[in-house]
Amino acid sequence: MKLKNLQFKNGFHVVLGNSASQAAEMVLSPGDAEGGPENAHAGADQWLYVVSGTGTATVNGKQHPLAEGSLILIERGDKHEIRNTGEEALRTLNFYVPPAYSSAGEELPRGQGG
């Protein structure tokens, strides 16, 4: 069993994981974005849950509104960007199956767990 109390500090932070899955918290200030038009995880699906705030997920060129309580599945290989479109911080909890990042936040090569 593993337990972590989340702090939701500004930026992207891997917070917990094992060889099969991983959790990360992300906080974007108003107007900020993470990812980009060519950003994709070759070896992991990403589940993104919006804890608070509003934004837009652009996935494979299509925009999807995000608000508190939104849950989106970004499948491996989907090109995506998450942007804060609101006036408050956008706080998200992200799950990667299998892990997509090292504990230091560096993207893992396809097929390598953390």
C-alpha positions as a printed NumPy array, in Angstrom:
array([[  0.   ,   0.   ,   0.   ],
       [  1.197,   3.504,  -0.804],
       [ -0.28 ,   6.778,   0.464],
       [  0.402,  10.373,  -0.535],
       [ -1.205,  13.639,   0.56 ],
       [ -1.434,  15.853,  -2.504],
       [ -0.201,  19.441,  -2.338],
       [ -1.153,  20.69 ,  -5.836],
       [  1.902,  22.922,  -6.218],
       [  2.279,  24.927,  -9.422],
       [  3.496,  22.846, -12.365],
       [  3.56 ,  19.114, -13.079],
       [  4.673,  16.616, -10.418],
       [  4.696,  12.812, -10.358],
       [  3.296,  11.915,  -6.944],
       [  2.898,   8.133,  -6.724],
       [  3.207,   4.989,  -8.763],
       [  4.287,   1.407,  -9.238],
       [  5.344,  -0.689, -12.227],
       [  1.78 ,  -0.778, -13.642],
       [  0.438,   2.771, -13.143],
       [  1.318,   6.274, -12.021],
       [ -0.324,   9.401, -10.622],
       [  0.699,  13.029, -11.138],
       [ -0.737,  16.35 , -10.106],
       [ -0.714,  19.378, -12.388],
       [ -1.498,  23.014, -11.627],
       [ -1.67 ,  25.531, -14.472],
       [ -1.949,  29.265, -13.865],
       [ -4.481,  31.26 , -15.911],
       [ -3.419,  31.326, -19.566],
       [ -0.779,  28.591, -19.14 ],
       [ -0.711,  25.336, -21.102],
       [  1.01 ,  21.973, -20.872],
       [  1.7  ,  19.714, -23.824],
       [  1.287,  21.048, -27.321],
       [  0.264,  20.18 , -30.841],
       [  2.764,  17.311, -31.13 ],
       [  2.728,  16.131, -27.486],
       [  1.729,  12.47 , -27.154],
       [  2.493,   9.555, -24.851],
       [  3.594,   6.679, -27.077],
       [  3.367,   4.044, -24.372],
       [  0.703,   5.146, -21.874],
       [ -2.954,   6.097, -21.612],
       [ -3.622,   9.242, -19.559],
       [ -6.708,   9.736, -17.417],
       [ -7.099,  13.419, -16.471],
       [ -9.519,  14.499, -13.721],
       [-10.208,  18.194, -13.076],
       [-10.121,  18.917,  -9.346],
       [-10.819,  22.646,  -9.78 ],
       [-10.725,  25.385, -12.383],
       [-11.641,  25.525, -16.056],
       [ -9.763,  24.872, -19.24 ],
       [ -9.644,  23.215, -22.609],
       [ -8.198,  19.886, -23.679],
       [ -7.204,  19.83 , -27.323],
       [ -6.951,  16.18 , -28.358],
       [ -6.083,  15.271, -31.942],
       [ -7.045,  18.8  , -32.999],
       [-10.494,  18.801, -31.347],
       [-11.226,  21.04 , -28.353],
       [-13.042,  19.741, -25.27 ],
       [-14.111,  22.036, -22.395],
       [-12.842,  21.14 , -18.937],
       [-14.433,  22.098, -15.612],
       [-14.421,  20.815, -12.049],
       [-15.424,  17.151, -12.118],
       [-14.46 ,  16.545, -15.772],
       [-12.778,  13.229, -16.538],
       [-11.075,  12.652, -19.877],
       [ -9.196,   9.669, -21.278],
       [ -6.299,  10.616, -23.548],
       [ -5.262,   7.375, -25.203],
       [ -1.665,   6.479, -26.001],
       [ -0.59 ,   8.237, -29.163],
       [ -3.266,  10.985, -28.948],
       [ -1.731,  14.409, -29.563],
       [ -2.85 ,  16.721, -26.777],
       [ -2.559,  20.026, -24.949],
       [ -4.218,  21.138, -21.698],
       [ -4.813,  24.899, -21.343],
       [ -6.173,  26.944, -18.437],
       [ -8.851,  29.228, -19.886],
       [-10.177,  30.472, -16.555],
       [ -9.246,  33.124, -14.009],
       [ -8.235,  30.652, -11.273],
       [ -5.618,  27.887, -11.216],
       [ -6.526,  24.709, -13.121],
       [ -5.783,  21.725, -10.845],
       [ -5.784,  18.23 , -12.315],
       [ -5.02 ,  14.736, -11.113],
       [ -3.575,  12.518, -13.842],
       [ -3.197,   8.739, -14.013],
       [ -0.92 ,   6.995, -16.506],
       [ -1.245,   3.324, -17.419],
       [  1.509,   2.144, -17.643],
       [  3.739,   4.869, -16.12 ],
       [  4.724,   7.63 , -18.554],
       [  7.297,   9.527, -16.462],
       [ 10.29 ,   8.913, -14.229],
       [ 10.01 ,  10.07 , -10.617],
       [ 11.923,  13.193, -11.725],
       [  9.22 ,  14.003, -14.305],
       [ 11.143,  12.949, -17.423],
       [  9.075,  11.1  , -20.04 ],
       [  9.883,   7.388, -20.172],
       [ 10.638,   5.614, -23.439],
       [  7.73 ,   3.54 , -24.733],
       [  7.154,   0.376, -22.758],
       [  9.299,   1.229, -19.716],
       [  7.572,   1.412, -16.342],
       [  8.734,   3.629, -13.477]])
